[in-house]
Protein backbone atom coordinates (compact mmCIF):
# COMPACT_ATOMS: atom_id res chain seq x y z
CA UNK A 1 0.00 0.00 0.00
CA UNK A 2 1.70 3.11 -1.16
CA UNK A 3 -0.71 5.72 0.20
CA UNK A 4 -3.10 4.41 2.89
CA UNK A 5 -5.32 6.69 4.96
CA UNK A 6 -4.74 6.17 8.68
CA UNK A 7 -7.51 6.32 11.27
CA UNK A 8 -5.29 8.00 13.83
CA UNK A 9 -3.02 11.02 13.76
CA UNK A 10 -0.15 9.42 15.70
CA UNK A 11 -1.27 10.77 19.07
CA UNK A 12 0.29 8.97 22.02
CA UNK A 13 -3.18 8.47 23.60
CA UNK A 14 -4.31 6.31 20.67
CA UNK A 15 -7.41 6.43 18.49
CA UNK A 16 -11.11 5.86 19.20
CA UNK A 17 -13.83 4.88 16.75
CA UNK A 18 -17.08 6.55 17.81
CA UNK A 19 -17.18 9.36 20.36
CA UNK A 20 -19.93 7.75 22.46
CA UNK A 21 -21.61 4.37 22.87
CA UNK A 22 -24.50 5.80 20.83
CA UNK A 23 -22.22 6.56 17.86
CA UNK A 24 -22.81 4.19 14.95
CA UNK A 25 -19.83 2.30 13.52
CA UNK A 26 -19.72 -0.06 10.56
CA UNK A 27 -17.01 -1.88 8.63
CA UNK A 28 -16.63 -3.12 5.07
CA UNK A 29 -19.77 -1.49 3.68
CA UNK A 30 -22.36 -2.67 6.23
CA UNK A 31 -24.89 -0.34 7.82
CA UNK A 32 -23.34 1.25 10.92
CA UNK A 33 -24.75 0.16 14.30
CA UNK A 34 -24.49 1.48 17.86
CA UNK A 35 -22.41 -0.30 20.48
CA UNK A 36 -24.33 -3.26 21.92
CA UNK A 37 -25.27 -3.00 25.59
CA UNK A 38 -23.09 -4.98 27.98
CA UNK A 39 -26.25 -6.69 29.25
CA UNK A 40 -26.62 -8.34 25.84
CA UNK A 41 -23.59 -10.47 26.71
CA UNK A 42 -23.69 -11.33 30.42
CA UNK A 43 -20.67 -12.85 32.11
CA UNK A 44 -20.76 -16.61 32.68
CA UNK A 45 -19.71 -17.92 36.09
CA UNK A 46 -17.92 -21.27 36.23
CA UNK A 47 -17.58 -23.91 38.89
CA UNK A 48 -14.27 -25.44 39.93
CA UNK A 49 -12.82 -27.75 37.29
CA UNK A 50 -12.93 -31.47 38.12
CA UNK A 51 -11.11 -34.49 36.75
CA UNK A 52 -14.02 -36.80 35.88
CA UNK A 53 -15.43 -36.50 32.36
CA UNK A 54 -18.61 -38.29 33.45
CA UNK A 55 -19.58 -35.68 36.03
CA UNK A 56 -22.42 -33.21 35.57
CA UNK A 57 -19.79 -30.47 35.70
CA UNK A 58 -17.44 -31.82 33.05
CA UNK A 59 -14.54 -29.42 32.41
CA UNK A 60 -15.79 -27.18 35.20
CA UNK A 61 -19.07 -26.20 33.54
CA UNK A 62 -22.60 -27.19 34.39
CA UNK A 63 -24.99 -27.77 31.51
CA UNK A 64 -26.51 -24.33 32.10
CA UNK A 65 -23.08 -22.70 32.05
CA UNK A 66 -22.12 -24.50 28.85
CA UNK A 67 -25.37 -23.33 27.25
CA UNK A 68 -24.67 -19.77 28.43
CA UNK A 69 -21.17 -19.90 26.91
CA UNK A 70 -22.56 -21.05 23.55
CA UNK A 71 -25.18 -18.29 23.73
CA UNK A 72 -22.44 -15.77 24.48
CA UNK A 73 -20.27 -17.01 21.59
CA UNK A 74 -23.22 -16.89 19.19
CA UNK A 75 -24.10 -13.38 20.36
CA UNK A 76 -20.54 -12.15 19.85
CA UNK A 77 -20.50 -13.74 16.39
CA UNK A 78 -23.80 -12.06 15.47
CA UNK A 79 -22.49 -8.73 16.71
CA UNK A 80 -19.32 -9.12 14.62
CA UNK A 81 -21.33 -9.99 11.51
CA UNK A 82 -23.76 -7.10 12.07
CA UNK A 83 -20.91 -4.61 12.48
CA UNK A 84 -19.15 -5.99 9.40
CA UNK A 85 -16.14 -7.33 11.27
CA UNK A 86 -16.51 -10.65 9.46
CA UNK A 87 -18.87 -12.17 6.94
CA UNK A 88 -21.27 -15.05 7.28
C-alpha positions as CSV (number, residue, x, y, z in Angstrom):
1,X,0.0,0.0,0.0
2,X,1.7,3.1,-1.2
3,X,-0.7,5.7,0.2
4,X,-3.1,4.4,2.9
5,X,-5.3,6.7,5.0
6,X,-4.7,6.2,8.7
7,X,-7.5,6.3,11.3
8,X,-5.3,8.0,13.8
9,X,-3.0,11.0,13.8
10,X,-0.1,9.4,15.7
11,X,-1.3,10.8,19.1
12,X,0.3,9.0,22.0
13,X,-3.2,8.5,23.6
14,X,-4.3,6.3,20.7
15,X,-7.4,6.4,18.5
16,X,-11.1,5.9,19.2
17,X,-13.8,4.9,16.8
18,X,-17.1,6.6,17.8
19,X,-17.2,9.4,20.4
20,X,-19.9,7.8,22.5
21,X,-21.6,4.4,22.9
22,X,-24.5,5.8,20.8
23,X,-22.2,6.6,17.9
24,X,-22.8,4.2,15.0
25,X,-19.8,2.3,13.5
26,X,-19.7,-0.1,10.6
27,X,-17.0,-1.9,8.6
28,X,-16.6,-3.1,5.1
29,X,-19.8,-1.5,3.7
30,X,-22.4,-2.7,6.2
31,X,-24.9,-0.3,7.8
32,X,-23.3,1.3,10.9
33,X,-24.8,0.2,14.3
34,X,-24.5,1.5,17.9
35,X,-22.4,-0.3,20.5
36,X,-24.3,-3.3,21.9
37,X,-25.3,-3.0,25.6
38,X,-23.1,-5.0,28.0
39,X,-26.2,-6.7,29.2
40,X,-26.6,-8.3,25.8
41,X,-23.6,-10.5,26.7
42,X,-23.7,-11.3,30.4
43,X,-20.7,-12.9,32.1
44,X,-20.8,-16.6,32.7
45,X,-19.7,-17.9,36.1
46,X,-17.9,-21.3,36.2
47,X,-17.6,-23.9,38.9
48,X,-14.3,-25.4,39.9
49,X,-12.8,-27.7,37.3
50,X,-12.9,-31.5,38.1
51,X,-11.1,-34.5,36.8
52,X,-14.0,-36.8,35.9
53,X,-15.4,-36.5,32.4
54,X,-18.6,-38.3,33.4
55,X,-19.6,-35.7,36.0
56,X,-22.4,-33.2,35.6
57,X,-19.8,-30.5,35.7
58,X,-17.4,-31.8,33.1
59,X,-14.5,-29.4,32.4
60,X,-15.8,-27.2,35.2
61,X,-19.1,-26.2,33.5
62,X,-22.6,-27.2,34.4
63,X,-25.0,-27.8,31.5
64,X,-26.5,-24.3,32.1
65,X,-23.1,-22.7,32.1
66,X,-22.1,-24.5,28.8
67,X,-25.4,-23.3,27.3
68,X,-24.7,-19.8,28.4
69,X,-21.2,-19.9,26.9
70,X,-22.6,-21.0,23.5
71,X,-25.2,-18.3,23.7
72,X,-22.4,-15.8,24.5
73,X,-20.3,-17.0,21.6
74,X,-23.2,-16.9,19.2
75,X,-24.1,-13.4,20.4
76,X,-20.5,-12.2,19.8
77,X,-20.5,-13.7,16.4
78,X,-23.8,-12.1,15.5
79,X,-22.5,-8.7,16.7
80,X,-19.3,-9.1,14.6
81,X,-21.3,-10.0,11.5
82,X,-23.8,-7.1,12.1
83,X,-20.9,-4.6,12.5
84,X,-19.1,-6.0,9.4
85,X,-16.1,-7.3,11.3
86,X,-16.5,-10.6,9.5
87,X,-18.9,-12.2,6.9
88,X,-21.3,-15.1,7.3
